[in-house]
Amino acid sequence: MTDPIADYLTRLRNALKANHRVVEIPASNLKKEITKVLFEKGYITNYKFEDEGPQGSIKIALKYLPGSNEPAIRNLRRVSRPGLRKYAGAGELPRVINGLGIAIVSTSRGVMTDKEARQQHVGGEVLCYVY
């Protein structure tokens, strides 16, 4: 697999379209950090890291709007990819849907949202957009 983050986002996207409640994804440190950001911002209900096997896995409980099968995540889009990395400075970080969505950024201080990176005045690699 050449792009594990794109695989992570695709597994989430497919599980949401199929109205699954839980999705299991192979783990890595970067994927764990992205999962924590999604949980903190309320896009997923819960998560659990399992250390079975050589790689381990992440079990993610997906979040749906109350009273419907409408997922909390409307769109996941990969921005920086192995063939074309996208970096942004603290002042050039993108605003997703005028601040309604989030951009997940990998910085020197860890993985965080675009708003947190702006507050801490750090830039980095823009991994994906979530809204």
C-alpha positions as CSV (number, residue, x, y, z in Angstrom):
1,M,0.0,0.0,0.0
2,T,1.5,3.3,-1.0
3,D,-0.9,5.7,0.8
4,P,-2.1,4.4,4.2
5,I,-3.9,7.7,5.0
6,A,-6.0,7.5,1.8
7,D,-6.8,3.9,2.7
8,Y,-7.9,5.0,6.2
9,L,-10.2,7.7,4.8
10,T,-11.6,5.3,2.2
11,R,-12.4,2.7,4.8
12,L,-14.2,5.4,6.9
13,R,-16.1,6.7,3.8
14,N,-17.2,3.2,2.7
15,A,-18.4,2.3,6.2
16,L,-20.4,5.5,6.5
17,K,-22.0,5.0,3.1
18,A,-23.0,1.4,4.1
19,N,-24.4,2.7,7.4
20,H,-22.0,0.5,9.5
21,R,-21.8,1.3,13.2
22,V,-18.2,0.2,13.7
23,V,-15.2,0.0,11.3
24,E,-11.9,-1.7,11.9
25,I,-8.7,-0.2,10.4
26,P,-5.0,-1.3,10.5
27,A,-3.2,0.9,13.0
28,S,-0.2,3.3,12.7
29,N,0.8,6.1,14.9
30,L,-0.4,8.8,12.4
31,K,-3.8,7.1,12.0
32,K,-4.1,7.0,15.8
33,E,-3.5,10.7,16.0
34,I,-6.0,11.4,13.2
35,T,-8.6,9.3,15.1
36,K,-8.0,11.2,18.3
37,V,-8.6,14.5,16.4
38,L,-11.8,13.2,14.9
39,F,-13.0,12.1,18.3
40,E,-12.1,15.4,20.0
41,K,-14.0,17.4,17.3
42,G,-17.1,15.2,17.6
43,Y,-17.0,13.4,14.2
44,I,-16.9,9.9,15.7
45,T,-18.6,8.4,18.7
46,N,-15.7,6.4,20.2
47,Y,-12.5,4.5,19.3
48,K,-10.4,1.7,20.7
49,F,-6.8,0.8,19.9
50,E,-6.1,-3.0,19.9
51,D,-2.6,-4.4,19.9
52,E,-3.3,-7.8,18.4
53,G,-0.9,-9.0,15.8
54,P,2.2,-7.2,14.6
55,Q,0.5,-4.0,13.5
56,G,-2.6,-3.7,15.7
57,S,-5.9,-2.2,14.7
58,I,-8.2,0.8,15.4
59,K,-11.9,0.1,16.0
60,I,-13.9,3.3,15.3
61,A,-17.6,3.7,16.4
62,L,-19.1,6.0,13.7
63,K,-21.5,8.8,14.6
64,Y,-24.8,9.4,13.0
65,L,-27.3,12.3,13.6
66,P,-30.0,11.5,16.1
67,G,-33.2,10.1,14.6
68,S,-31.7,9.4,11.2
69,N,-29.1,7.4,9.3
70,E,-27.3,10.6,8.3
71,P,-23.6,10.4,9.2
72,A,-21.9,13.2,11.1
73,I,-19.1,13.2,8.6
74,R,-20.4,14.4,5.2
75,N,-17.1,14.3,3.3
76,L,-13.5,13.2,3.8
77,R,-11.0,14.5,1.3
78,R,-7.3,13.7,1.1
79,V,-5.2,16.8,0.4
80,S,-1.5,15.9,0.6
81,R,-0.6,12.7,-1.0
82,P,2.7,10.8,-1.7
83,G,2.9,12.2,-5.3
84,L,2.2,15.8,-4.3
85,R,2.7,16.9,-0.8
86,K,0.9,20.1,0.3
87,Y,2.4,22.2,3.0
88,A,1.1,25.4,4.5
89,G,2.5,28.0,6.8
90,A,0.6,29.2,9.9
91,G,-0.9,32.2,8.0
92,E,-1.7,30.2,4.9
93,L,-3.7,27.3,6.5
94,P,-6.9,26.6,4.6
95,R,-10.4,27.2,6.1
96,V,-12.7,24.4,5.2
97,I,-16.2,25.6,4.3
98,N,-15.5,28.9,5.9
99,G,-14.6,27.4,9.3
100,L,-17.5,24.8,9.5
101,G,-15.2,21.9,8.7
102,I,-11.7,21.1,9.8
103,A,-8.4,20.5,8.0
104,I,-6.2,18.0,9.8
105,V,-2.6,19.2,9.8
106,S,0.6,17.3,10.7
107,T,2.9,19.8,12.4
108,S,6.1,19.7,14.4
109,R,4.0,19.8,17.5
110,G,1.8,16.8,16.5
111,V,-1.3,16.2,14.5
112,M,-4.0,19.0,15.1
113,T,-6.7,20.9,13.3
114,D,-6.1,24.0,11.3
115,K,-7.6,26.2,14.0
116,E,-5.3,24.8,16.7
117,A,-2.3,25.2,14.3
118,R,-3.2,28.8,13.7
119,Q,-3.5,29.5,17.4
120,Q,-0.1,28.0,18.0
121,H,1.4,29.8,15.0
122,V,2.7,26.6,13.4
123,G,2.3,25.3,9.8
124,G,2.8,21.8,8.4
125,E,1.5,19.2,6.0
126,V,-2.3,19.5,5.3
127,L,-3.4,15.8,5.5
128,C,-7.1,16.0,4.8
129,Y,-10.4,17.9,5.0
130,V,-13.3,16.7,7.1
131,Y,-16.8,18.2,7.1
